Amino acid sequence: MPAPERIPSRGLTEAGLRTLLAEGELTVLGRVRGASNAVLYCTVAHQGEERTCVYKPVAGEQPLWDFPDGTLAQREVAAYEISEATGWGLVPPTVLREGPYGQGMCQLWIEEPDPEPGSGGDGDPSPYGLPPLLALVEDEEPGDGWKAVGFAEVGEGRTALLVHADDPRLRRLAVLDAVINNGDRKGGHLLSAPGGRLYGIDHGVTFHADDKLRTLLWGWAGEPLTEEAAEVLGRLSAGLEPGAGLATRLAQLITTAELDALRGRVENLRATGRHPQPSGEWPSIPWPPV
């Protein structure tokens, strides 16, 4: 499956969107509730162009004992850099900039289309509020076109099988998460956009030097990587060589140890040629799934 075309966003190229996000005037419209850190819904305007975006100021971040170095904002931008280097465009345009509350991450707001009926995996919308690409089903095995993640308690002593779609867009995202060591890939961090695009958001807990991979996308665990993924990993390996452009940009966003560990994960994926499996040392699935 070829990668979907890049964001047209009413005439602006990807580079144009980054310029808009980095240099435009930010106007805060409100706060996105339910987040553990400050997430501000804004407009950004520059040279006659205006878009909606999310601004996450560093000043609004809660300290994390297991991520003592750097900031969530820096890691979000680093995840975008890796996404762009893959050519898959899985993370919305994201920049680091000054804003009304100081330096923070600014990311294009992705407006999701209304969900279609029958998106829960069993012919009906999911009763658990999961995105269309995820479902909880009462069966012991996933149906055609779905991959099993594991069984989950759903209340009153009942369990259901958590599944995700056997979708090449999700599979690309699973590779990206393995590369960036995503510690929190929940269903609510998956956004569907018009034109068949899929985006991943909320990449603040990534790039740790230790294995922190926690995700709902374990359906391909242990399976061979696609040829496309192998080619992408080869390009990433070259881009992460000391002195290469990608490595130089990342060195401004994550620590030396984290950059070395990133190189190690890429080389390990290339050597094994397979999707990683849960380490078994800690819960590998974030819960609740949304």
C-alpha positions as CSV (number, residue, x, y, z in Angstrom):
1,M,0.0,0.0,0.0
2,P,1.6,3.3,-1.0
3,A,1.7,6.1,1.5
4,P,-1.2,8.5,1.3
5,E,-0.5,11.9,-0.3
6,R,0.8,14.5,2.1
7,I,-1.5,16.9,3.8
8,P,-2.9,19.3,1.2
9,S,-4.5,21.5,4.0
10,R,-6.1,23.9,1.6
11,G,-3.1,24.6,-0.5
12,L,-0.2,24.7,2.0
13,T,2.6,22.2,1.6
14,E,4.2,20.4,4.6
15,A,7.0,22.9,4.7
16,G,4.4,25.7,4.5
17,L,2.5,24.3,7.4
18,R,5.7,24.1,9.5
19,T,6.4,27.7,8.7
20,L,2.9,28.7,9.7
21,L,3.1,26.7,13.0
22,A,6.6,28.1,13.8
23,E,6.1,31.8,12.8
24,G,2.4,32.4,13.0
25,E,0.6,34.3,15.7
26,L,-0.8,31.9,18.3
27,T,-4.3,32.7,19.8
28,V,-5.4,30.5,22.6
29,L,-9.1,29.5,22.3
30,G,-9.4,27.1,25.2
31,R,-7.9,24.1,27.0
32,V,-8.3,20.5,26.0
33,R,-9.7,18.8,29.2
34,G,-8.7,15.4,30.5
35,A,-5.0,15.7,29.7
36,S,-2.5,15.3,32.5
37,N,-0.5,18.2,31.0
38,A,-1.5,21.6,29.6
39,V,-2.9,21.2,26.1
40,L,-4.2,24.4,24.6
41,Y,-6.4,24.6,21.5
42,C,-5.4,27.5,19.4
43,T,-5.4,29.2,16.0
44,V,-2.2,30.2,14.3
45,A,-2.2,32.9,11.6
46,H,0.6,34.0,9.3
47,Q,0.7,35.9,6.0
48,G,-3.1,35.4,5.3
49,E,-3.2,31.7,6.3
50,E,-4.8,30.4,9.5
51,R,-5.2,27.0,10.9
52,T,-6.2,25.4,14.2
53,C,-3.5,23.7,16.3
54,V,-2.5,22.4,19.6
55,Y,0.1,24.2,21.8
56,K,1.6,22.3,24.7
57,P,3.8,24.7,26.7
58,V,6.7,23.2,28.6
59,A,5.6,25.2,31.6
60,G,2.4,23.1,31.7
61,E,4.2,19.7,31.8
62,Q,4.1,17.5,35.0
63,P,7.5,16.1,35.9
64,L,8.0,12.4,35.2
65,W,10.4,10.5,37.5
66,D,11.2,8.0,34.7
67,F,11.8,10.7,32.1
68,P,14.0,13.1,34.0
69,D,15.8,14.5,30.9
70,G,14.5,16.9,28.3
71,T,10.9,17.8,27.9
72,L,7.7,16.3,26.5
73,A,7.6,19.0,23.9
74,Q,11.1,18.1,22.6
75,R,10.3,14.4,22.4
76,E,7.1,15.2,20.5
77,V,9.1,17.1,17.9
78,A,11.7,14.4,17.7
79,A,8.9,11.9,17.0
80,Y,7.8,14.1,14.1
81,E,11.3,14.2,12.8
82,I,11.5,10.4,12.7
83,S,8.0,10.2,11.1
84,E,9.1,12.5,8.4
85,A,12.4,10.6,7.8
86,T,10.3,7.4,7.2
87,G,8.4,9.1,4.5
88,W,5.1,7.8,6.0
89,G,3.9,11.1,7.4
90,L,2.4,9.5,10.5
91,V,2.7,12.5,12.8
92,P,1.0,15.8,12.1
93,P,3.3,18.8,11.4
94,T,5.0,19.6,14.7
95,V,7.4,22.4,15.7
96,L,9.1,23.7,18.8
97,R,8.4,27.4,19.3
98,E,7.8,30.3,21.7
99,G,4.1,30.9,22.6
100,P,2.0,32.9,25.0
101,Y,3.2,30.7,27.9
102,G,6.7,30.2,26.8
103,Q,8.4,27.5,24.7
104,G,6.3,24.5,23.8
105,M,5.2,22.1,21.1
106,C,2.9,23.4,18.4
107,Q,1.1,20.8,16.2
108,L,-1.5,21.0,13.5
109,W,-5.0,20.1,14.7
110,I,-6.4,17.1,12.8
111,E,-10.1,17.2,12.4
112,E,-11.5,13.6,12.3
113,P,-14.5,12.7,10.1
114,D,-17.6,11.3,11.8
115,P,-17.2,7.6,12.5
116,E,-19.0,5.2,10.1
117,P,-21.6,2.7,11.4
118,G,-20.3,-0.7,12.0
119,S,-16.8,0.4,13.0
120,G,-16.5,-1.7,16.1
121,G,-15.3,-4.9,14.4
122,D,-18.4,-6.9,14.7
123,G,-20.9,-5.0,12.5
124,D,-21.8,-2.5,15.2
125,P,-20.1,0.5,16.7
126,S,-17.9,-0.5,19.6
127,P,-19.8,-0.3,23.0
128,Y,-16.6,0.6,24.7
129,G,-15.9,3.9,22.8
130,L,-12.8,2.6,21.0
131,P,-11.7,4.1,17.7
132,P,-12.8,2.3,14.5
133,L,-9.4,0.6,14.1
134,L,-9.7,-1.0,17.5
135,A,-12.4,-3.2,19.0
136,L,-13.3,-5.4,22.0
137,V,-15.1,-8.6,20.9
138,E,-16.6,-11.5,22.7
139,D,-14.9,-14.1,20.6
140,E,-11.9,-16.2,21.5
141,E,-10.1,-15.4,18.2
142,P,-10.1,-12.3,16.0
143,G,-12.2,-12.2,12.9
144,D,-10.9,-11.8,9.3
145,G,-9.0,-8.6,8.9
146,W,-8.2,-8.2,12.7
147,K,-5.3,-9.0,14.8
148,A,-5.4,-10.1,18.5
149,V,-3.8,-8.1,21.2
150,G,-5.0,-9.9,24.3
151,F,-7.9,-10.4,26.7
152,A,-9.1,-7.5,28.9
153,E,-11.5,-7.3,31.8
154,V,-14.5,-5.3,30.9
155,G,-16.4,-5.4,34.3
156,E,-18.6,-7.8,36.2
157,G,-16.1,-10.6,35.8
158,R,-16.3,-10.5,32.0
159,T,-13.5,-10.5,29.6
160,A,-13.3,-9.5,25.9
161,L,-10.7,-9.9,23.3
162,L,-8.9,-6.7,22.3
163,V,-8.2,-6.6,18.6
164,H,-6.9,-4.1,16.1
165,A,-7.4,-3.9,12.4
166,D,-4.9,-5.7,10.2
167,D,-4.3,-2.4,8.4
168,P,-1.0,-1.4,6.7
169,R,-1.3,2.1,8.1
170,L,-1.4,0.7,11.7
171,R,1.5,-1.6,10.8
172,R,3.6,1.4,9.8
173,L,2.7,3.0,13.0
174,A,3.7,-0.1,15.0
175,V,7.2,0.1,13.3
176,L,7.4,3.8,14.1
177,D,6.5,3.1,17.8
178,A,9.2,0.4,18.0
179,V,11.7,2.9,16.6
180,I,10.8,5.8,19.0
181,N,10.2,3.5,21.9
182,N,6.7,4.8,22.5
183,G,5.6,4.2,26.1
184,D,1.9,5.1,25.6
185,R,0.3,4.1,22.3
186,K,-3.4,4.3,23.3
187,G,-6.4,4.1,21.0
188,G,-7.2,7.8,21.7
189,H,-3.8,8.6,20.2
190,L,-4.9,7.4,16.8
191,L,-6.6,9.9,14.5
192,S,-8.3,9.2,11.2
193,A,-8.3,12.1,8.7
194,P,-10.0,12.6,5.4
195,G,-8.4,11.0,2.4
196,G,-7.5,7.8,4.2
197,R,-4.7,9.2,6.3
198,L,-4.0,7.9,9.8
199,Y,-2.0,9.9,12.4
200,G,-0.5,9.2,15.7
201,I,-0.3,11.9,18.4
202,D,0.9,12.4,22.0
203,H,4.5,11.3,21.7
204,G,5.8,12.9,24.9
205,V,6.9,9.6,26.5
206,T,9.2,8.3,23.8
207,F,12.9,7.8,23.1
208,H,13.9,6.5,26.6
209,A,17.2,4.7,26.6
210,D,15.5,1.7,28.3
211,D,12.8,-0.5,26.7
212,K,9.5,1.3,27.4
213,L,7.3,0.1,24.5
214,R,3.7,0.0,25.6
215,T,1.1,-0.2,22.9
216,L,-2.1,-1.6,21.6
217,L,-0.5,-2.6,18.3
218,W,1.0,-5.9,19.3
219,G,-0.9,-7.9,16.7
220,W,2.2,-8.3,14.5
221,A,4.6,-9.1,17.4
222,G,7.2,-11.6,16.2
223,E,6.1,-11.4,12.6
224,P,8.5,-10.5,9.8
225,L,8.7,-6.9,8.9
226,T,7.5,-5.9,5.5
227,E,9.9,-5.1,2.7
228,E,8.8,-1.5,2.8
229,A,9.6,-1.3,6.6
230,A,13.0,-2.9,6.0
231,E,13.8,-0.2,3.4
232,V,12.6,2.5,5.7
233,L,14.8,1.2,8.5
234,G,17.8,1.3,6.2
235,R,17.2,5.0,5.4
236,L,16.7,5.7,9.1
237,S,20.0,4.0,9.8
238,A,21.8,6.2,7.3
239,G,20.1,9.3,8.6
240,L,21.1,8.5,12.2
241,E,24.8,8.3,11.4
242,P,26.8,10.9,13.3
243,G,26.9,14.2,11.4
244,A,23.9,13.3,9.2
245,G,21.1,15.8,9.1
246,L,18.5,13.8,11.0
247,A,21.0,12.9,13.7
248,T,22.0,16.5,14.1
249,R,18.4,17.7,14.5
250,L,17.6,15.0,17.0
251,A,20.7,15.9,19.0
252,Q,19.0,19.2,19.8
253,L,15.9,17.4,21.1
254,I,17.0,14.2,23.0
255,T,20.0,13.2,25.0
256,T,23.2,11.5,23.7
257,A,22.2,8.3,25.5
258,E,18.7,8.4,24.0
259,L,20.1,9.0,20.5
260,D,22.5,6.1,20.9
261,A,19.6,3.9,22.1
262,L,17.6,5.0,19.1
263,R,20.3,3.9,16.7
264,G,20.5,0.6,18.6
265,R,16.7,0.0,18.2
266,V,16.9,0.6,14.5
267,E,19.8,-1.7,14.0
268,N,18.2,-4.4,16.1
269,L,15.0,-4.2,14.0
270,R,17.1,-4.5,10.9
271,A,19.1,-7.5,12.3
272,T,16.0,-9.5,13.5
273,G,13.8,-8.4,10.6
274,R,10.8,-8.8,12.8
275,H,8.3,-6.8,14.8
276,P,9.4,-6.7,18.5
277,Q,7.6,-8.7,21.2
278,P,6.7,-7.6,24.7
279,S,9.6,-7.9,27.1
280,G,7.5,-9.4,29.8
281,E,9.2,-7.2,32.4
282,W,6.2,-4.8,32.9
283,P,2.7,-4.3,31.5
284,S,3.1,-4.0,27.7
285,I,-0.5,-2.6,27.1
286,P,-1.6,0.8,28.3
287,W,-4.9,0.7,30.1
288,P,-7.5,2.0,29.8
289,P,-7.0,1.5,26.0
290,V,-8.3,5.0,25.1
